[in-house]
């Protein structure tokens, strides 16, 4: 599942926890994919050059790499 600006729910909360675990997000874990989450995803993507997802979009490539980096979340 692809998540982007405006998405809400449990999967966004999981994303927020994973981004917190890798030190790119320090906002609330509230299930809202807001601009702060989008910026954190974009920042994480720059650390992993070559991901095929659009900037700031939590798509399959970004999800795979982030889940590998945070297996216990």
N, CA, C and O atoms as a GROMACS GRO file, in nm:
protein
  292
    1UNK      N    1   0.083  -0.118   0.000
    1UNK     CA    2   0.000   0.000   0.000
    1UNK      C    3   0.088   0.124   0.000
    1UNK      O    4   0.187   0.131   0.074
    2UNK      N    5   0.054   0.220  -0.080
    2UNK     CA    6   0.126   0.346  -0.088
    2UNK      C    7   0.057   0.449   0.001
    2UNK      O    8  -0.065   0.462  -0.001
    3UNK      N    9   0.137   0.520   0.079
    3UNK     CA   10   0.085   0.626   0.166
    3UNK      C   11   0.145   0.758   0.123
    3UNK      O   12   0.262   0.766   0.085
    4UNK      N   13   0.062   0.863   0.128
    4UNK     CA   14   0.111   0.996   0.093
    4UNK      C   15   0.033   1.101   0.169
    4UNK      O   16  -0.056   1.070   0.248
    5UNK      N   17   0.067   1.224   0.145
    5UNK     CA   18   0.007   1.338   0.213
    5UNK      C   19  -0.145   1.326   0.217
    5UNK      O   20  -0.209   1.305   0.114
    6UNK      N   21  -0.202   1.337   0.336
    6UNK     CA   22  -0.346   1.328   0.354
    6UNK      C   23  -0.396   1.193   0.402
    6UNK      O   24  -0.510   1.182   0.447
    7UNK      N   25  -0.311   1.090   0.395
    7UNK     CA   26  -0.351   0.957   0.442
    7UNK      C   27  -0.366   0.959   0.594
    7UNK      O   28  -0.303   1.039   0.663
    8UNK      N   29  -0.450   0.870   0.645
    8UNK     CA   30  -0.469   0.858   0.789
    8UNK      C   31  -0.484   0.712   0.826
    8UNK      O   32  -0.510   0.626   0.741
    9UNK      N   33  -0.467   0.683   0.954
    9UNK     CA   34  -0.495   0.550   1.003
    9UNK      C   35  -0.377   0.478   1.066
    9UNK      O   36  -0.270   0.535   1.086
   10UNK      N   37  -0.403   0.350   1.096
   10UNK     CA   38  -0.306   0.265   1.165
   10UNK      C   39  -0.174   0.253   1.089
   10UNK      O   40  -0.067   0.257   1.151
   11UNK      N   41  -0.179   0.238   0.958
   11UNK     CA   42  -0.056   0.222   0.880
   11UNK      C   43   0.030   0.348   0.886
   11UNK      O   44   0.153   0.339   0.882
   12UNK      N   45  -0.032   0.463   0.895
   12UNK     CA   46   0.044   0.587   0.909
   12UNK      C   47   0.110   0.591   1.047
   12UNK      O   48   0.224   0.635   1.060
   13UNK      N   49   0.039   0.544   1.150
   13UNK     CA   50   0.100   0.537   1.284
   13UNK      C   51   0.223   0.448   1.282
   13UNK      O   52   0.326   0.482   1.340
   14UNK      N   53   0.213   0.334   1.215
   14UNK     CA   54   0.328   0.243   1.205
   14UNK      C   55   0.443   0.313   1.134
   14UNK      O   56   0.558   0.303   1.177
   15UNK      N   57   0.412   0.383   1.025
   15UNK     CA   58   0.515   0.458   0.952
   15UNK      C   59   0.580   0.561   1.045
   15UNK      O   60   0.702   0.573   1.046
   16UNK      N   61   0.500   0.633   1.121
   16UNK     CA   62   0.554   0.734   1.211
   16UNK      C   63   0.647   0.670   1.316
   16UNK      O   64   0.752   0.727   1.348
   17UNK      N   65   0.609   0.554   1.367
   17UNK     CA   66   0.696   0.486   1.464
   17UNK      C   67   0.828   0.443   1.399
   17UNK      O   68   0.934   0.456   1.459
   18UNK      N   69   0.821   0.392   1.277
   18UNK     CA   70   0.943   0.350   1.207
   18UNK      C   71   1.033   0.470   1.178
   18UNK      O   72   1.155   0.462   1.195
   19UNK      N   73   0.974   0.580   1.134
   19UNK     CA   74   1.054   0.700   1.106
   19UNK      C   75   1.118   0.755   1.234
   19UNK      O   76   1.230   0.805   1.231
   20UNK      N   77   1.047   0.745   1.344
   20UNK     CA   78   1.103   0.786   1.474
   20UNK      C   79   1.221   0.698   1.510
   20UNK      O   80   1.323   0.746   1.560
   21UNK      N   81   1.209   0.568   1.484
   21UNK     CA   82   1.315   0.472   1.517
   21UNK      C   83   1.444   0.498   1.440
   21UNK      O   84   1.553   0.467   1.488
   22UNK      N   85   1.433   0.556   1.320
   22UNK     CA   86   1.553   0.584   1.240
   22UNK      C   87   1.592   0.732   1.247
   22UNK      O   88   1.672   0.780   1.167
   23UNK      N   89   1.534   0.804   1.342
   23UNK     CA   90   1.574   0.940   1.375
   23UNK      C   91   1.546   1.044   1.266
   23UNK      O   92   1.621   1.141   1.255
   24UNK      N   93   1.443   1.026   1.186
   24UNK     CA   94   1.409   1.129   1.087
   24UNK      C   95   1.277   1.199   1.119
   24UNK      O   96   1.237   1.292   1.049
   25UNK      N   97   1.208   1.154   1.224
   25UNK     CA   98   1.078   1.211   1.259
   25UNK      C   99   1.068   1.222   1.411
   25UNK      O  100   1.097   1.126   1.482
   26UNK      N  101   1.028   1.338   1.459
   26UNK     CA  102   1.010   1.355   1.603
   26UNK      C  103   0.874   1.416   1.636
   26UNK      O  104   0.854   1.473   1.743
   27UNK      N  105   0.782   1.402   1.544
   27UNK     CA  106   0.648   1.454   1.566
   27UNK      C  107   0.560   1.352   1.636
   27UNK      O  108   0.607   1.246   1.679
   28UNK      N  109   0.432   1.384   1.648
   28UNK     CA  110   0.338   1.294   1.717
   28UNK      C  111   0.308   1.169   1.635
   28UNK      O  112   0.311   1.172   1.512
   29UNK      N  113   0.280   1.061   1.704
   29UNK     CA  114   0.235   0.937   1.639
   29UNK      C  115   0.082   0.941   1.647
   29UNK      O  116   0.022   0.886   1.739
   30UNK      N  117   0.023   1.007   1.549
   30UNK     CA  118  -0.120   1.033   1.552
   30UNK      C  119  -0.197   0.978   1.433
   30UNK      O  120  -0.318   0.996   1.422
   31UNK      N  121  -0.127   0.909   1.342
   31UNK     CA  122  -0.194   0.849   1.227
   31UNK      C  123  -0.230   0.945   1.116
   31UNK      O  124  -0.314   0.914   1.032
   32UNK      N  125  -0.167   1.062   1.114
   32UNK     CA  126  -0.194   1.161   1.009
   32UNK      C  127  -0.069   1.184   0.926
   32UNK      O  128   0.035   1.224   0.978
   33UNK      N  129  -0.080   1.159   0.797
   33UNK     CA  130   0.034   1.182   0.705
   33UNK      C  131   0.029   1.329   0.665
   33UNK      O  132  -0.030   1.366   0.563
   34UNK      N  133   0.092   1.411   0.749
   34UNK     CA  134   0.093   1.554   0.724
   34UNK      C  135   0.226   1.595   0.660
   34UNK      O  136   0.307   1.510   0.622
   35UNK      N  137   0.247   1.724   0.649
   35UNK     CA  138   0.368   1.773   0.584
   35UNK      C  139   0.493   1.731   0.660
   35UNK      O  140   0.597   1.706   0.598
   36UNK      N  141   0.486   1.722   0.792
   36UNK     CA  142   0.602   1.680   0.871
   36UNK      C  143   0.640   1.535   0.839
   36UNK      O  144   0.758   1.503   0.831
   37UNK      N  145   0.542   1.450   0.822
   37UNK     CA  146   0.568   1.310   0.786
   37UNK      C  147   0.623   1.304   0.644
   37UNK      O  148   0.718   1.230   0.617
   38UNK      N  149   0.564   1.380   0.553
   38UNK     CA  150   0.611   1.381   0.414
   38UNK      C  151   0.758   1.422   0.409
   38UNK      O  152   0.836   1.361   0.336
   39UNK      N  153   0.795   1.524   0.486
   39UNK     CA  154   0.934   1.569   0.488
   39UNK      C  155   1.026   1.462   0.547
   39UNK      O  156   1.139   1.444   0.500
   40UNK      N  157   0.980   1.391   0.648
   40UNK     CA  158   1.061   1.285   0.708
   40UNK      C  159   1.083   1.171   0.608
   40UNK      O  160   1.194   1.117   0.598
   41UNK      N  161   0.978   1.134   0.536
   41UNK     CA  162   0.992   1.029   0.434
   41UNK      C  163   1.090   1.076   0.327
   41UNK      O  164   1.177   0.999   0.285
   42UNK      N  165   1.077   1.198   0.282
   42UNK     CA  166   1.168   1.251   0.180
   42UNK      C  167   1.313   1.250   0.230
   42UNK      O  168   1.404   1.215   0.155
   43UNK      N  169   1.334   1.287   0.356
   43UNK     CA  170   1.468   1.287   0.414
   43UNK      C  171   1.524   1.144   0.416
   43UNK      O  172   1.640   1.122   0.380
   44UNK      N  173   1.442   1.050   0.458
   44UNK     CA  174   1.485   0.910   0.462
   44UNK      C  175   1.520   0.862   0.321
   44UNK      O  176   1.618   0.790   0.302
   45UNK      N  177   1.441   0.901   0.223
   45UNK     CA  178   1.467   0.861   0.085
   45UNK      C  179   1.601   0.914   0.036
   45UNK      O  180   1.669   0.846  -0.041
   46UNK      N  181   1.640   1.033   0.080
   46UNK     CA  182   1.769   1.086   0.034
   46UNK      C  183   1.885   1.005   0.090
   46UNK      O  184   1.992   1.000   0.030
   47UNK      N  185   1.864   0.941   0.205
   47UNK     CA  186   1.967   0.855   0.263
   47UNK      C  187   1.983   0.726   0.184
   47UNK      O  188   2.086   0.658   0.196
   48UNK      N  189   1.884   0.690   0.106
   48UNK     CA  190   1.884   0.564   0.030
   48UNK      C  191   1.864   0.597  -0.118
   48UNK      O  192   1.759   0.569  -0.176
   49UNK      N  193   1.964   0.654  -0.176
   49UNK     CA  194   1.961   0.699  -0.314
   49UNK      C  195   1.914   0.586  -0.407
   49UNK      O  196   1.955   0.471  -0.392
   50UNK      N  197   1.830   0.622  -0.501
   50UNK     CA  198   1.787   0.526  -0.602
   50UNK      C  199   1.652   0.463  -0.577
   50UNK      O  200   1.608   0.379  -0.655
   51UNK      N  201   1.583   0.502  -0.468
   51UNK     CA  202   1.449   0.447  -0.446
   51UNK      C  203   1.356   0.500  -0.554
   51UNK      O  204   1.364   0.617  -0.593
   52UNK      N  205   1.268   0.415  -0.603
   52UNK     CA  206   1.185   0.451  -0.717
   52UNK      C  207   1.057   0.524  -0.680
   52UNK      O  208   0.984   0.568  -0.770
   53UNK      N  209   1.027   0.539  -0.553
   53UNK     CA  210   0.905   0.609  -0.512
   53UNK      C  211   0.923   0.760  -0.529
   53UNK      O  212   1.034   0.811  -0.516
   54UNK      N  213   0.814   0.831  -0.558
   54UNK     CA  214   0.823   0.977  -0.565
   54UNK      C  215   0.866   1.036  -0.430
   54UNK      O  216   0.841   0.976  -0.326
   55UNK      N  217   0.930   1.150  -0.434
   55UNK     CA  218   0.978   1.214  -0.312
   55UNK      C  219   0.864   1.236  -0.213
   55UNK      O  220   0.761   1.294  -0.247
   56UNK      N  221   0.885   1.190  -0.090
   56UNK     CA  222   0.788   1.210   0.016
   56UNK      C  223   0.671   1.114   0.016
   56UNK      O  224   0.580   1.126   0.098
   57UNK      N  225   0.672   1.017  -0.076
   57UNK     CA  226   0.565   0.917  -0.085
   57UNK      C  227   0.617   0.784  -0.033
   57UNK      O  228   0.723   0.736  -0.075
   58UNK      N  229   0.541   0.725   0.059
   58UNK     CA  230   0.580   0.597   0.118
   58UNK      C  231   0.524   0.485   0.031
   58UNK      O  232   0.417   0.430   0.058
   59UNK      N  233   0.599   0.454  -0.073
   59UNK     CA  234   0.559   0.350  -0.167
   59UNK      C  235   0.635   0.221  -0.140
   59UNK      O  236   0.704   0.209  -0.039
   60UNK      N  237   0.622   0.123  -0.230
   60UNK     CA  238   0.679  -0.010  -0.208
   60UNK      C  239   0.831  -0.012  -0.186
   60UNK      O  240   0.880  -0.086  -0.101
   61UNK      N  241   0.905   0.068  -0.260
   61UNK     CA  242   1.051   0.067  -0.246
   61UNK      C  243   1.094   0.125  -0.112
   61UNK      O  244   1.179   0.068  -0.043
   62UNK      N  245   1.035   0.237  -0.075
   62UNK     CA  246   1.069   0.301   0.053
   62UNK      C  247   1.025   0.211   0.168
   62UNK      O  248   1.097   0.196   0.266
   63UNK      N  249   0.907   0.153   0.157
   63UNK     CA  250   0.855   0.065   0.261
   63UNK      C  251   0.950  -0.053   0.284
   63UNK      O  252   0.981  -0.087   0.398
   64UNK      N  253   0.995  -0.115   0.175
   64UNK     CA  254   1.084  -0.232   0.187
   64UNK      C  255   1.210  -0.197   0.264
   64UNK      O  256   1.249  -0.269   0.356
   65UNK      N  257   1.274  -0.086   0.227
   65UNK     CA  258   1.400  -0.047   0.291
   65UNK      C  259   1.377  -0.007   0.437
   65UNK      O  260   1.454  -0.046   0.524
   66UNK      N  261   1.271   0.070   0.463
   66UNK     CA  262   1.245   0.112   0.601
   66UNK      C  263   1.207  -0.006   0.690
   66UNK      O  264   1.251  -0.013   0.805
   67UNK      N  265   1.128  -0.098   0.640
   67UNK     CA  266   1.092  -0.217   0.719
   67UNK      C  267   1.214  -0.305   0.746
   67UNK      O  268   1.225  -0.365   0.854
   68UNK      N  269   1.306  -0.314   0.652
   68UNK     CA  270   1.430  -0.389   0.675
   68UNK      C  271   1.514  -0.323   0.784
   68UNK      O  272   1.584  -0.390   0.859
   69UNK      N  273   1.507  -0.190   0.790
   69UNK     CA  274   1.586  -0.114   0.889
   69UNK      C  275   1.522  -0.115   1.028
   69UNK      O  276   1.589  -0.087   1.127
   70UNK      N  277   1.393  -0.146   1.034
   70UNK     CA  278   1.320  -0.141   1.162
   70UNK      C  279   1.235  -0.267   1.180
   70UNK      O  280   1.113  -0.258   1.188
   71UNK      N  281   1.298  -0.382   1.185
   71UNK     CA  282   1.222  -0.508   1.187
   71UNK      C  283   1.139  -0.532   1.313
   71UNK      O  284   1.046  -0.613   1.310
   72UNK      N  285   1.170  -0.464   1.422
   72UNK     CA  286   1.101  -0.493   1.548
   72UNK      C  287   0.993  -0.391   1.583
   72UNK      O  288   0.952  -0.382   1.698
   73UNK      N  289   0.949  -0.316   1.487
   73UNK     CA  290   0.844  -0.215   1.510
   73UNK      C  291   0.708  -0.279   1.486
   73UNK      O  292   0.605  -0.213   1.500
   0.00000   0.00000   0.00000
